[in-house]
């Protein structure tokens, strides 16, 4: 079978990549994220690990309420990458939480000697405790419409408008989100989910060992990996599994924001839990079809699922509900089958099970994959951030004279 190579893109990135900053001094990056670094490996991890090739990166997560006194847990994830988790006392109210987090953020900058830095936001809520900072530039990587998620903070829309007003550059996680936000900022750019193609192409290799917890699942396997939350259409999954008891549904990923009890429990649905990013190819290698059974709701209106290209890189036929950023371009190009109801979803899965993953189909997939990579995405982002930094850099140089 064909094996996609990302080496040409990788080498191009290595030639062109430069630190964010000026002269011998690269700027630090302080990132404020609503996502746990160890939940699933997705957009922030792909981008920030690349940022850490040249810049020190500090990823500040949301707090954990388990400490007698406020403290920071700093975990090095590499030479220049540090995960920062605030630990606060249980029962801390909102006002005190903001006060603690501001103090801890200031403590981080002082202890790590962070003086000139870029503030990189994934969540506008972090402005509550970081709005007093004076970064060289503010970047908002708007990967999702967080206000559309279940349990969203009611202050999110107002804080997002404040963040948009402060940001020097805004990125969006897909084209639908870009179209929804493009009138709200003068320097906004769409960067849909990209791909580490070489990693997932290992699933195409023959003879990969079967993971033990999947080995005993017989019959055609239709699989999903990702965060399992309100974006999963649980009723659709239950309807398909009920109608086709001979198909086996392998579901991989952490369950968050919903109770495990609400997940459909049928003999042919197998909830295997979260798996390390490095292990995903050996699971998907033994699937027959890859699924994206997303509900069509406020939380999925603007998503650009990373798994679309990851499934294709693994050489698997893909069936998805009509999420806008999947329909265009992958549905319209024929690389992903689109189904809006259980009957059509079953029909598309039947077609996918019978469809050959031959050399011509893989060539079409690899042509699509060759158009993007996380390396290229990061390189393009750094060029835009560097352009936004130029006035600040020139001002700093004048001050040094």
Helices and strands as residue ranges (DSSP letters): H 7-16, E 21-22, E 25-26, E 28-32, H 43-51, E 57-60, E 64-65, E 71-76, E 81-88, H 94-111, E 117-121, G 124-126, H 127-130, E 137-142, G 146-148, H 156-166, E 169-172, H 175-181, G 182-184, E 188-190, H 197-201, G 202-204, H 212-215, E 221-225, H 234-243, E 248-252, G 260-262, E 269-273, G 277-279, H 280-284, E 289-292, H 307-313, E 318-320, H 324-326, I 327-331, E 336-338, H 342-354, H 359-369, H 374-400
